[in-house]
Every structure is written in structure tokens, then in C-alpha cells.
Amino acid sequence: MRDLGAGFGYLWKGQRWVAGHGRWFGFGLLPGLVTLVLYAGALVGLWYGADDFTAWSTPFADDWSSPWLGLFRGFLTALLFGLGLFLAVITFTAVTLLVGQPFYESLSEEVDRTEGGEVPESGLSFWRDLWISARDSLRILVRVALYGILLFGLGFIPVVGQTVVPVLGFCVSGFFLAEELTAVALQRRGIELKERLGLLRGRRMLTLGFGVPLTLAFLVPFVAVFLMPGAVAGATLMARELTARPEDADGAGQGTRQPGVPLTLDK
């Protein structure tokens, strides 16, 4: 429970950081606004087309009597839209981070700079960084899609599908959302995707405390855009703790440790 509160604390600290650095808040809004327009159009299309898709995919139910036909297809339509919303929450961050790669890299570096200690740099070119981000995001999206299909199937189980499954869905969304956001800071530290996932699994409650409230907030229209700059700042602060050397445990994570990678940041 302590780690849950600490994770939410990093989310709050990130929002406070950008509130105190207004220029960086405005700077970080731009990628989210562009992505929001794209996703709003996609979700509106899904909303209007979900009924037709459900009817097309369940021809065996055409002869069912009322009210069973309406209840069955209405339930499937709700599940389909819920799955689309679930994927939108996860992919929104990934796409926004890709669109705003240079914006969020700069914001994350500024957070490291203002908090003291090392300001890690990947040493890679912009296009190489972008390629790694896109590749890792695709890997995460494949994992999310698999979880989404599994949860979609479990949603048909009476009671469990309407209670436990949504909770699991938010936890899965929160975990991978936290991974996407911390990747901005961790990739600069030379930490590969596999190691990043290991770090987050090792502090699972901290990760969920950060990611789940953000996932819930992202369900509110337009909120994701305004929270993204602070979410990147908070994820950078959390990444500093995740990679802190044991001897710096009392120093607010000012040092960094790179799992599996020699520490080469000192100049």
C-alpha cells in the first residue's frame, strides 16, 4: 500500500513540476493536441459503426426473439467499444510519445536537470532514438492487444466479466501506460525494454499507483492532453528512484544505476 501511495505521489509531483514551469507545460501540450484530434475521429467512427459490426459478425442471432437479440448484441457492442477505449488509452500515450519525441525528451532532461545529479543522454541520433521508441512501442502494443483479446473473452463470463475483468483491465492499462511514460527517461539511461519491464515488475505496486489513476483520468475527454506533460515529468521522477544506486537511497535518487549496463554517465 505504501508503494501505491508513492506511485500516485510521483504523478502528483509531476503535475506540480509542470505547473511551476509554465513554459514546459505549454511545450508539452502540442503533441497531445495533435494526437487527440486523430483519436477523437477514430472513436466517433467506432461509436457509430459498432452496432453494424456486431450485427454483421453475429448472423446466427438474426432469428432470436426479443429481448434476447437486443440484449446479446447490445452487450457485444458495449464490449467492442470498451475494447476500443481500452486500446485507445494505451495507444494514445505511445502515439503521443512518438509524435512528441523531441518535446518530451527535452522536458524529461529538464526535470533531471532541475532535480540535480546526472542528466543522462542516450548519445544516439534523433532518428535512432525515434526508431527504438517506435520498435519498443510496437512490442508493447502487441502485448496489450493479447491482454485485450484475453480480457475481451473473459468478459463473457457472468459476474466475473462485469466485475473482476474491468479491474484487471485497468491494472493492465496502468502498468503499460507507466512503462510507456517511464521509457522516455529510462531509454536515455540506456535501459532496454526487457530491463525496463523487469524494473517495473519489481516495483509493481509503485507502477500501478502511478499508472492506474492516470488511466482512469485519461478516460475523461481532453484530460489526457493536459496531463501528459506532467505525466512525463512524474515518470522521470519515478525513473530516478527506480534506477537509484543503493548508496543514493537517501538522496532522492540523484544517482543512476543502469541494470545490465555499465554506468558511463560520469564525465
N, C-alpha and C positions, 0 to 999 in steps of 0.2 A: 504493500500500500504506500510505503514511503516513496518508492521509485515512481509509482503512478503520479503522486503529487509533484515529484521533481520534474517529471516529463512535462506536465502541464505548466509548471513553473518556467521551463525554458520557452514554451510557446508564448507565455505572457511577457517574459523578458525580451523576447524578440520584437513583440509589438511595441513595447516601451522604447526599445532601442530606435526603431524607425520613427516613432513619434518624436523622439528627441533629435532626430537627424532628418528634418523635413525634406531636404533636397534628395536624399537617398530613397525616401518613401515615394516621391513623385517619379524618380528614376525607375524604381522597381514596378510601378503600375503599368507601364506601357505594354510589356509582353502579355500580361494578363488580359488587358482590354482587347487586344487583337485576337487572342485565343477564345475569349468569351463570345465574341460575335460568331466565330465558327461553330462553337459547340451549341450555342442557343439555336442556330439554324438546324443543326442535326437533331437535337432533342424535340424541337417542334415537329420536324418531319416524322420522327418516331411516334410522337403522340398521335398524330393524325393517321399514321399508317399501321399502327399496332393491331387495330381491330381487323383490318383487311388481311394482314399477315396471319393472324390467329385463325381466321375463317378458312383461309387458303390451306393452312398446314393441318387442319383437322376436318377433312371432308367426311370422315367416318361418323361425325357427330351431327351431320346435317338433318338427319331424321329424328333426332332426340326431341322429346316433348318439352314444353315449357313447365317449370322454370329451369330444368337441368341444363338445357343448351346454353342459356344466358349465363347461368352461374359458372359453368365449366369454362366457357370462352372468356367470360369476364375475369375469372381467376387467372387464366393463362395470359391474358392481356396485361393484367397488373404485374404478373411475374416478369413478362417480357420487358415492360417499361422499367421495372425495378432493376433488372439486369443491365439495361442500357444506362440507367442512372448510376448504378454501381461501377460500371466500366468508365463512365464519364468522369466520375470523381477521381479515379486513379489516373486515367489517361490525360485528364486536364493538366495535372501537375507535370507529367512527363513532357507533353507537348509545349506547355508554357515554358518549361526549363530549356527546351531545345530552341524555341523561338527567342528566348531571352538569355541565352548562354552568356554573351559578353556582359549583359546588365547584371545578372546575378553573381557572376564570377567577381566582378568589381565590388558589388555590395558585400559579398562574403569576405573578401580580402579586407575591406574597410572595417568590418566587425572585428576580425582578427587584429587589425592594427590598433583599433581603439581599446581593445581589451588587454593589450600588452603581450609580450612574449614573441614567439616566432610568427612570421607571416608566410606560410608555406606557398610555394609556387610549383606548378607541375613541371615547368621547363619545356612543355610541349607547345607546338604551334596551335593557333586558334582552330584550324581545320582538323588537326589531330585530336584536340580536346572534344570538338564537336562530334567527330566520328565515334570516339569512345563513349560519349554520353548517349548518342543515338543507339549504338550497339547494346549498351547496358540497359537502356530504357526498353528496347525491344525484348530483351531477355526477361525483364521484369513483367512486361505486359503479357508474355506467353504464360508465365506463372500465374498471373492474375486471371487470365482467361480460363486456365484449367480450374482454378479455385471457383471461378464464377460458374462454370458449367456444373461442377460438383454441387455447389450450393443451390443452383437452379433445380437440379434433380432432387435434392433433399427437401426442397420447398414443397414437394407434393406429399410429403409425409404429414398426416393430420397432427395438429397441435405443435409438434416439433418444428414443422415447416413454417409455422406462423409465430414462433416464439424464439427457439434456440437458433435457428438458421439466420434470422436477421442480425442477431447479436454477433454470431460468428462472422457474418459478412462485414459488419462494421470493424471488427477486430482485424480481419484480413486487410480491409481497405486502409485502416490506420497504420498497420505495420508497413505496408508497401509505400504508402504515402510518405511516411517518415524516412524510408530508405531513399526515395527519390530526392527528398529535400536535403538530407544529410550528404548525399552524393556530391553536391556542389563543393562542400568543404573537404570531404574525405578524398575525393578524386585529386584535389590539389595536393593532398598529402601522400599521393602515390599508392593509395589503398584500392585494390581491385574489388570487383563486385562480390566475389566469393567471400573475401575477408570482411567486406562491409556487412554482408548478411550475417556472418559469424559474430561480429561486434554487436549487432542489433539483437540477435537471438540471445546473446549472453546477458543483455540488459533488456529483456523482453518487456517487463512492466514499465520501465522508463520509456521505451519506444512507444508502447501503446498509450501511455499517459500523454505523450506528445501528439501522436498521430490520430487517435480516435476522436478527441474533441475537435480537431481540425477537420476531420472527415465529416462530422456532424455539422460543423459550421459551413462547410463547402456545399451542403445541400440547400442552403438559403441562396436564392438568386443574387448575383453580384458580390456576395460576401467574399468568395474565393479571390476575386481580383484585388480587393482591398487588404486581404490578409496575407497575400503571397509575399510581399516584401518583408513583413515581419516574420513570416514562417521561415523564409530563407535565413534571416538573421538569427532566429531562435534555433534553427537546425545547426547553424555554425557554432553557436554557443554550446549546444549539446555535443557536437562532434569534438569540441575541445575537451570535454570531460571524457568522452569515450576513448580518446587517444592520449589522455594524460599519462605521463610516466608515473609510476608508483611514488617516486620521491617528490613529485609535484602535487600529490593528492590534496595537500592543504593550501595549494597556491592557485586555486581556481582554474586549474588545467592550463597553466600558461605554457608548459612544455608540451611536446607532442611525441607520441610513440607511433611508429608505423608497423603494424603487425606484418611480419614476414619480410619487411623491407628495412635495410639499414637506415638509421637516422642520418640524413645528409643535408639537413637544413641549415646547420650552423655555417656561418660564413666568416 
